[in-house]
Amino acid sequence: MYKETNENGQYQLDWRLNSESSLEENVNIMIDFLCESKKQEIGEKRIRNRHEGYGFLADAYLSVNFAMKKVKDGMADLLQALPVPDDSAAVDKVESLTNALTDAIIAISEMTAESRRVSNDLFAEHWDPQPASEDGFETPEE
């Protein structure tokens, strides 16, 4: 029920069901896999600024919208198949909807991986750690 957080080592109460927790962990594993695949695909190219990052995310967003339109159309097709007395038409429409949902999950996962890449690249580009002394204090100037 308790799990240790990565940030500061404090414990927090986790009220989720084990299945919800496992699903979230598996989704994060999938996104990590997509991030690694994207790294191998593009090599050492980095996002240089927020405008370039927005361009990549806008492209991924178009893919998500296209996939979600297929889901919407699939739901409309299923609604139209409800009055038909034969279940085979409904089964066909549900299978089409399942395929559209799978495509949407893939598009959303790819956009999430792209978003993580943009965030990581921009953070690495603009983060400038200050050199610290050994004890964490600076010597006063005289």
N, C-alpha and C positions, 0 to 999 in steps of 0.2 A: 504494500500500500504506500510506503514511503519510497521515494527515489531521490538520489543525490543529484543536485544540479551541477552542471559543468562549470558554471561561471564562478561561484564563490564557495562551493562546498557545503552550502546550507541544505537542509532537508526541506522538502515541501510535500504536502499531502496530495496524493494522486488518487482521485475518486473515479477515474475511468475504469471501465471494464477491461479485463485482460485482452479481449478481442479488439477493443478500440485502441489500446496501447500498442498491440502487435501490428495493427493496420497502420498506425502512424509511423512506427519504426520501419515497416516494410516500404512505405511510401518514401521515407527519407533515404532508405537504401537505394531505391530505384532512382531517385533524383541524384544521389551521389554517383551512381553508375552512369547516368546521362551526362553529368558534369565531366566525368573522366573520359567518356567517349567523345564529348565535344572538344576537350583538350587535345586528345590524340588526333582528332579530325582537323583542327585549325592550327595546331602547333603552338608556337610561341607568340602568336599575334595577340595583342592586348587591346582592350577598349581604351582609347586615349582620352575621351572626354564624355560628359553627360549627353551631348548631342548625338554622338555616335552610339552610345548605349541606348538612347531612346529609339534610334533607328532600328537597331536589332530587336528591341522589345516590341516596337510597332509592327514589325514583320511577323513576329511570333503571335502577336495579338490578332492579326488578320487570320492566321491559321486557326486560332481558338474560335474566333467568330464564325468562320466557315464550318468548323466541326459542330459548333453549337446550333447552327442553322439546320444542319442535317438531323440533329436530335429533335429540334422543334418540328421539322417536317415529318420525322418518324412518328412523333406523338400524334400529329394531325392525321397521318395515314392510319394509325391504329384506331383512332377515334372513328374514322370513316368505316373501318372494317367491323366495328362492334355490332351494327345491325344485321350483318350477314350471319345466317344461322349456322354456317359451317365454321368450325374452329380452325380449320387449316389456313384460312385467310388471316386470322388473327395471329396464329403461330408464325406465319411468314412475316407479318408486320413487326412482331416482337423480335424476331431474329434480326431483321433489318435495323430496328431500334438498338438492339444490343451491339451490333457492329458500329453504329453511329456513336454510341456511348464510348465504346472502346477507342475509336478514333479521337473523340473529345478528350478522353483521359490522356492519351498519348500527346496530343497537342498542348494540353495544360501542363503536363509534366515537362515537355520540352521548353515551354515558356518559363517555367519555374527554374529549370537548369540555366537557361539563358539569363534570367534575372539574377541568379546567384553569381554567374560569371561577370556580369556587368558590375554588380556590387563589389565583388572581390577585386576586380581590376581597378575600379575607381578608388576604392579604399587604399589599395597598395600604391596607387599613383600619388595620392595626396597625403598619406600618413607619413609624417616625418618625426620619428621618435627622437626625443632629446637625449643626448648621452647623459647618463646618470653616474654620479660618483658611487663608490663602493657601498657607503652606508646610507645613501639616499639623500644626503644633504650636500648643498653646495657650500664652498668656503666663501665667507664674506669678502667683498672687495675692500681694499684699504685705500 
